[in-house]
Amino acid sequence: MATNKRIAEATQESLHRIFTIPEAPDSTLGAIEQEISQNLAGFLGNHIVATEQRLTEIEKDFACSAIPEQPSFVSDHMHHLLDKLVAQSVHTSSPSFIGHMTSALPYFILPLSKLMIGLNQNLVKVETSKAFTPLERQVLGMMHRLVYQDNESFYQQWMHSANHSLGAFCSGGTVANLTALWVARNNLLKADGNFKGIAREGLFKALKHYGYDGLAILVSERGHYSLKKSADILGIGQESVIAIPTDEFNKIDCHKLHEKCLSLAQENIKILSIVGVAGTTETGNVDPLDRIADIAEEFACNFHVDAAWGGATLLSNKHRPLLKGIERADSVTIDAHKQMYVPMGAGLVVFKNPAAVAAIEHHAEYILRKGSKDLGSHTLEGSRSGMAMLVYASLHIISRPGYEMLINQGIEKANYFADLINQHQDFELITRPELCLLTYRYVPQAVQQLLAKADDEQQAEINSLLHNLTKFIQKRQRENGKSFVSRTRIEVGRYQGHKILVFRVVLANPLTSKDILLDVLAEQIELAKESETFLPKLLAMTKK
Ligand SMILES: *Cc1c(COP(=O)(O)O)cnc(C)c1O
């Protein structure tokens, strides 16, 4: 009993202490902060991308399901985290980590994040965020202007208007796409006569009222899976997301899109939205947005652009024309946590019409009162952090020309890497970069020659062996931990549209040097030689 009481007292005392900032200059806090900084500096400076420990090994450190009955000292727990967690995490900031859209962050993000977390503002309502609310509205205004380029008086009129929103800030591209389609759905199936609108009466009654046999979302076959999730949640079903074939440049085939629109009209299926992709996740290509806008206009339907990854390209005056037509979209998704170098949790969607969000407006008695400027009345998420501050700060500190340099250099580097691959006799470039993303695979010269003259059946056999070889190399490279590229499967026109496994590279880290790119290829050639079955089999085929 006595020990229990002592533990309770000590817990009570430390509970009080962990909510007050320690005063003593020699406090453990200072020591801990120093240690974290040193550790993080070492971590960030380290060019190794991953540890050698296997996931199943690491799982053993996270196997206990009991919530501790005894408190720990903060400093002790910190050591536990550094040892078990930090040391076993992935170095996404390494310049040789070039496989994903998650990359390095500018140094100033760290202290700013601490400020943001420390203030713990809740953007759902003005009462818990005050200045953060106008700041977020300004960020949405800046991003809206980046896309739509309306004039100054437009922004003066709408940016801080209580009953309007130029956009919605959210946790990422998935929620941004869902929000955009939610707004589109509710505007399409709005109140009409006796019908009180889909938001109140639901999809079943809405379809009956409007006399539609179904709804469809049209996007290229390279569309992001978040659109299917959205269709599921919005009640129209994943199969209502119709994948339109792409051309040899991974862009939506507008002729086929137009044909599909015609046939859906005949089936009495209403198009909820045509989604253009500005920067596909797998190949980084941009759909012909202007032509999609024409088709959306012809069929009087909503036009959304998923620019989660590629939207930041608008910051580059040089490459902005690639996205021409985006300004005709009803809504646009952009992830600041991708090419804007902001940490994760920073997605947003902007709306051409500032009144469009009225279709999803929600009010409650204790917050989000009618006429209030509470951001929560127009967002899917409730409680939200002050992430907009990090976008705001980055836009000021880096500025548009700074972003332009980052974007342009990434694209130049991708083109350099593509040339390198093209000139190398043992590699095959699969998709040319349009932005800073490309795909390729390792194919020894003799195998390339064989592929070129092979019939369909033999081609399939070779590609199947190459599939295994690519997978082998990619896994070994990741396990070795010196560099990291990702892998994906895409249909390739010159192989009769069969799905081909490829390496995927995203060149977003400004510190990735040409030497690193050369090393990545050299390492892949060496790793291929370690394959005891696939490479020998392929080479044997060339000697037949
Ligand atoms: C990353 C991405 C998404 C999803 O964004 P999250 O932030 O991961 O939720 C959607 N669409 C595209 C094109 C993307 O690249």
The ligand as an ORCA input file, in Angstrom:
! r2SCAN-3c Opt
* xyz 0 1
  C       0.079     11.650    -53.166
  C      -1.075     11.769    -54.040
  C      -2.386     11.712    -53.546
  C      -2.693     11.397    -52.103
  O      -2.182     12.333    -51.229
  P      -1.878     11.977    -49.709
  O      -1.288     13.251    -49.218
  O      -0.939     10.817    -49.696
  O      -3.168     11.657    -49.049
  C      -3.422     11.881    -54.435
  N      -3.190     12.095    -55.735
  C      -1.953     12.155    -56.247
  C      -1.766     12.390    -57.712
  C      -0.837     11.992    -55.413
  O       0.393     12.041    -55.921
*
